[in-house]
Amino acid sequence: MQVKFGTDGWRAIIAKEYTYDNLKLAALASARYFLGHPNKSKGVCIGYDTRFMSKEFAEYTAEVFSSQGLMVFLSDSFVSTPAVSLYTKSKQLAGGIVITASHNPAIYNGFKVKASYGGPAHPEVIAEIENILPEIDPFTEIAADKKLIELTNMKSFYVNYLKNSIDLPLIQDSRIKIAHNAMFGAGQDIITSLFDESMLSCYHCSINPGFGGINPEPMPQYIGEFIEFFKEVEPDVAIINDGDADRIGMLDENGSFVDSHKLFAIILKDLVEEKHQTGEVAKTFALTDVIDKICLKHHLTMHELQVGFKHVSKLMTTNDILIGGEESGGIGITAFLPERDGIYTGLLILEMMTRRNKTLSELVQELYDEYGFFCYNRLDLHVSDSKKQAIIDRASTGNLENIAGYKILKFNNLDGYKYHFEGGWMLIRPSGTEPVLRLYCEADSREKVDKVLAFAAKLA
C-alpha cells in the first residue's frame, strides 16, 4: 500500500507515490468514511494550494467523491488550509480535504483531512480511513457526477469572516507598514485584500510551484533574501506564511526573526492579561517552556501533547482550550477556529501592536523582562533510514552522560527523546512528514543553543 498517513495527512513525492492511482485510493477511503458521517447529506469541500498539479489533483478528488454520491464544494481557486477548515465548520459539512504538502519541498504533494468541526481530523479518524484503505479496489471505475460538484469561492468567505473577527479599522487607522512574505503559497491574496497598497509590501506573492528552490516554511534558513527585501522597504513588521498559510513566522521592526514560541507566548499573555480571558492551554512537546511558566503564574491548566496539530485540535474540541499551538509555526485560537491559522495569528499580533502602541520587539522584550531570555533553533538532518534508526535507538535509552557538558536534569520520551539540562532542553525526533531527523533546542543563551545543537549533530 503506497498511501500512508503521517503527522498531518498523507504526503508523498509527486509521480513517485503521489500518483492519480494512489490519490484515488485515498479519496475512495475518505469518501467511504464521510458517507458514514451524520452530516453526509451536506457534503464535503475541497481546497488546494499553489503546488504543481494541486488544482488537477483537487478536481480529480472531487470527481471521486461525486462518483460515490457525495455533494462536493470545490474551491474555485487556490485557498489556504484554514479557509477550507472554516468553510467545513460554517457549512456543517461532513468534512473537507486540502490538496497540499504545506511546508514540504516542492517535489511533494499531500492530502489533508479536515473534520466537521473545522480542524484536522482526530487521530482515530485518520486510523479509521487507513483501515478502510486495504478494502479499496484499486481498479474501481470513477464515473464523476458533475451535478454534485459546485465551484465555491471559499477565499472570499474566509476574508469576510476575518473582517468580523479582527479589529481591522484599528490596524488600518494606525497606518502601520506591513510586509507579507507568502512564500509563493496559498495565503498570497488574503492580506492584500485587507489593506491598501500604501500599508503593504508583498514578497513572493505569485505562483511558483518550485518555491524558488526553498521549502515554503517560515524559518530563518528560508528567509535570507526576504530579510534583505525587508531592510530595503523598511516596514514596521512582517508576516511570513508557509505554503498553505496555516503557519507563521514574523520579523520585528529591526528585521529580527520572531518564532512561533514567542508569538504563542505573546498572544497567551495578551488573552489572559489584557482581554481577561480564561481557559486551558495546549502545546506540543517541542514548544517553549515559557508557556508552562505563564500558565503557572495565571493558574491555567496546561496540556503537553505529541507533535502534530491534530492532537492539539482534538483537545480544542473536547476541552475548554483558550489557545493551542506547536513549535513549527502553528497557533490556533479556539474562539476563532480549532485550527492553526498563520494569517489570523499575524493579524492578531498586528491588532495587539496597534491597540497597545508597542512594536513587536517591545512585546518580545516584555517576555524577556518577566520570564528571562530564551532562544530556540532547530536542525533538520537528511539521513538514511538505517542511520536515523541508529541515532534514535541511542537517544531513546536516556543514558547520555550530559548534553554538551551540561548536567541532565530530566528525560522525557512523550514524542521523540527530550533531555532537560541546566538552562534548557534538547529534543531528537524523526519527522512525521518527510525523511528527516529533527534536532531541537531551547536555552537561556544563543551560545548554549548553538553548542547543544552542534553536540546533537555530532551525536547524529
N, C-alpha and C positions, 0 to 999 in steps of 0.2 A: 504494500500500500504506500503510495507516494505522497499522500496527504497526511500531515501530522501537525496538530495544533500545539503552539508553544505558549510563551508568556502572554501574548496578545494576539490570538488568532493564528491563522496559517500563513506562513511566509515561505517563499521559495524563489529560486533563480528562474527568471523568465526563460522559456524554451528548454529548460532542463527539467525541473519538476513542475514549474508553474506553466502548465500547458492547458489547452482547452479541454482535453480529456480529463485531467485531474481537477480542473475547475468545475467540470460537470459533476464529478463525484461529490465535491464539497457542497455544491449548490443543491444537488438532489438530497443529500443527507440533511442539510439545513432546512430544505423545503419540507421534508417529512417531519422534522421537529416542529416547525411553525404550524403545520397542519394539525398538530395535536394541541396547539395553544388555544386558550379560551378566546383570544382576540383574532382568531384566524380569519373571520369574515371581514375584518377591517383591512387585512392585507399586510404587506411589508413594504419597506422603502429601501432603495439602493442608491448610494452615492459613490463617487470615485475621485481620486486625486489627479495630479498632473503628470504622473509617471507614463512611461512608454506603454501604450496599449490599454491603459486603465479604462478609458471610455468604452473600448470594444469589449473588454472583459466584463464590464458592468452591464452592457447591453445583452451580452450572452447570458449572464446570470439572470437577468430579468426574463429572458426567453425561457430559461429552465424553470424558474418559479411559475411563470404563467402556464407552462405546459402541465403543471401539477394542479392547476386550478386556483392559484393564489393571485389576488389583486396586487399589482406592483406599482409603486410610485417611484419612478426613475428620475433622478436629478437631471435637469436639462443642461447642466454644465458641471465642471469640476467644483467640488464643495468640500469644506473642512469636515473632519470626523465629528466634532461637536455639533455641527449643523444637522448632520444625519441623526445623531442621538436625540437632539431637541425635537426634530420632526417626528421621530418614532414615539417619543413620550407624549408630545402635544396632541397627536392624532390617535393616540391609544392603539397603535398598531401591534401586531404580533411580534414584530422585531424589525431589525434593519441590518443591512450589510454595507460595509465600506470596502471598496477595492483600493487598497493602499498598503504600502510597506512602510509607512510612517517615516522613520529616520534612517532606515536601512540604505545601503548603497544602491545605485541606480539599476543594477542588474536584477534586483529583487522586485517582486510584487507580492501582494498579500490579500487576505480575506478576513476582515474583522467582523465579528458577530455582535450586534447590539440588541439588548433586551428591551422589552416593552416599557420599562421604567426609564429608559434613556441613558444607558450606560453599558459598559462591557458586560457581556453575558457572564453569569456566575460560573465558576469552575465546574460545577455539577452539570450545567447546561452544555458546556463545551465537551465534557466527558460523555454526555448522552449523544451528542452529534457524532463524536468519534466512534461510539459503539454502533451507531447506525451505518457508518461508512462501509464496513465489510459486507453488509447486506445489500449494498447498491450494485445493480447490474451495470457494468461499465459500457455495455452495448445498448443501453436504453436509448430509444429514439426520442429526440426532442422535437415536439410539434408545438411551437410557440402559439399562444393565443393573444394576438395583438390587441384585442379588445380589452384585455386585462392589464395592459401596460399604459400608464399615464405619465407623460413628461411633466415634471413638477419643479417649480422654482424654489428650491429649498434654501438657496443663498439669501434671497430677499426675506423669506420667512424668518431666518436666523437674524439678519440685520435688524429687522423690525423688533424682534424680541430683545436684542441688545439695547436698542434705543429706549426701551421701557425698563431696563434693568440697571443701567449705569447713568449717572448724572452727567450726560454729555454736554448740556449747556454750561455747566460749571467748568468743564475742561476747555470747551470752545472759547468761553469768555476769558480764560486765563491767557490765551494765545501762546500756550506752551508749544515749543517746537519739538516735533516728534520725528524720529527716523524709524522706518519699518523695513526690516530685512525678512522677506517672505521665504528666502532660500529656494526660490523657484517653485514654491509649494502652493497648496490649495487655499492658503489664507490671504493671498495677494490682493484680492478685490475688496476685502471687507473693511479694513481700516481706511482705505481711500474713500469709501462711501460715507464715512462718518465725519471726516474733517476736510476743510478746504485746503487747496494746494499751498497756501501761504504758511500753513502749520506743519506740512508733511513733506518729508523727503523719503522716496522709496528706493529700495535697493533689491535687485534680483526679484522684482515683481513682474516676471514674464515667464513664458513657458520654455523650459529647457529640461527635457527628460533625463539628460546626463548630469543635471545639478552642478554643472561647471566643474565636474571632476571631484567633488567632495560629497561626503554624507550630509544630507539635509537635516542636521542635528544642531540645536543651539548650544554648542560647546566651544570653548576657546580655540581649540585646534582647527575649527572650521570657519572662523570668522575674522581671520587676519586682514584680508582685503577690505572687509566691511568696516573694521576699525579705522583704516586709513580714510575711507569714504566719510565716516562719521566725523573725523577731525577736519575734513575739508568743508563740510556743510554746517558744522558747529550747532547741532541741535541740543536740546536740554536733556533728552533721554532717548533711548532706543528700545524697541520691542523686536525680538528675534523669535521666529516660529519655525517649527520643523515642517516636514513635507506635508503632513495633513493637519497642521496647526492645532494640535492638542497639547503641544509642549511649548515651553517658553524659556528664554534667557533674556537678560536685559543689559544695557550699558548705562552707566550713570553719566552725568554731565561732563565728566572727565574722560569718558571713553573706557572706563574700567568695567570689566565684566561682573555682573551680579547674577549668581547662580540661583537655582530654584530653592536651595536650602535657605538662603537669606530671604528670598521672596516669600516663601511659605511662612517663615517666622515673622516677617514684617506684617503680612496680612493677618495672621493669627493675633498678633498684638493689637492691631487696629480693630479687629472684630470684637475683641474682649474689652480693651481699654477705652476705645473711642466710641464704639457703637453699642457697647454693653450687652453683647450677645453671649449666650452660654450654650453649652453642648459638649459632646465628646470629640476627641481628635484622633484621626487615624493616620499613621505614617508607615511607610515601608522600611525594611530592615537597613537600607543604605542611606537613610535620611539623617540629617544632623541631630545631635544630642541636645541642641539648644531648644528644640521642640519639647523635650522632656522637662527642661528647666522652666519654660514658660507655663506648661501645664501644671507643674508642681506649685509654682507661685500663685496661680489662679484657681487651684483646686479643681482642675479639669481631668476627667478620665482620659487616659491616652492608650491607644491600641497600637502595638508594633506588629506589623504583618509581613508576610513573604513579599518578595519583589514582584511587581506586576499590579497595575492599577485595578485589575479585575477583583483583587482581594479587597482593595480599598472601597471600590464601588459596591461590592456586596454588603459591606458594613454600613455604607451610606443608605442602603435600602432597608436595613433591619434595625439599626440603632439611631440614636439622636446625635448624628455626627454633624458638627459645625463645619469642619474643613478636613479634607483628606489629601494626601499627596505622596509623591515619590521623588527619589533623587534625580531622575533623568529629565526633570522639567515639567512633570505632570502634576497640576494642582486643581482640585475640584472644590467648589463651594456648594454644599447640598441644597441650599435655598435657591440656587440657580439651576443646577443640574447635577445628578450623581455621576459626573463625567469630568475628566480633566479637560481644560479648555485654555489654550495658550493665549488666545486673543482676549477672552473675557478677563483672564488674570492680568494681562497687561493693562487693560482699560481700568481695572480696579486699582492698580498701582497709580495710574495717572490721576484718577479721581482723588485718591488719598493725598498725592503730592500737592494738588491744587487746593484741596479742602484745608490741608494743614500748612500750606505755603512752605513746603520743605522740598529740597532736592532729593534725588534718590540716594545720593551719598550720605546725606544727613539722616535719612531713615535707617541706612545701614549702620551709621555711627551710633545711633541710639541703641541698636542691638549690642554693639561692642561695649558701650558705656555700661550697660546693665548686666550683660552676661559674659563679658570678656571677648577678646579677639578670637575668631575661629576661621579656619581656612580649609578648603576642600579641593581635591583633584581626583581624577580617575584615569587609569591607563587601560587601554584595550590591547590585548596581545593576541595576534593571529598565530595560533599554534596548532599542530596536528592533534587529532582526537586522542591518540595514544599518549602524547606528551601532556595534553590537557588533563587527562585522567590521572597521570602520574603526579602532577602538581596538586590536583585536588586530593588525591589519596594522602599525600604528605601533609597538606594543610588540615585535613579532616581529623587528624589524631589529637590536635590541640596540644601537642608535645613540644612546640618550639620553645627554646630556652628564653628568648627575648625577641623583641621586634626592633631591629636596627639599634640594639643596645638599650632599649627602653624596657623596663620591667613590665611583664604581662600581669594585668590585674584581673582579667575575666575573659572567658572563652564562650562563644555562643554560636550554635550551628542551626539557627532557625531557617536560614536560606543561604547556603554557602557557609563560609567559615570566618567568623569575626573575632578579632583579638582586640580587646581594650587594653591600652597601655597608659602610662603616665602622660596625660595631656591629650589623649586622642584615641583613635581606633583605626584598624586596618581590616578590610574585608576582601576575601577572594571568593569569586563565584563565577560559574560559566554563564554566558548569555543565554537567554531563552529564545532568542530570535535569529541568531547568526553564529557561525563557528568561531567564537571569540571567548577568551578568558578575560574577565574584568577584575581589575585591581583598584580598590577604593581606599581613600584615606582622608580622615578629618583630624585636624590637630590645632593646637593653640599657637602655631607659628608656621609660616610658609616653608622655612628651612626644615622643620620637622616633617612636614608633608612630603617634601622632595626627598628627604633622607629615607623615609619609610617606604615610599613608592619605589625608590631605587633598590632598597632591600627586597621588596616583594618581587620586582622584576628579576633580580639576581636569583632569588629562590625559584622563580619560574624558568 
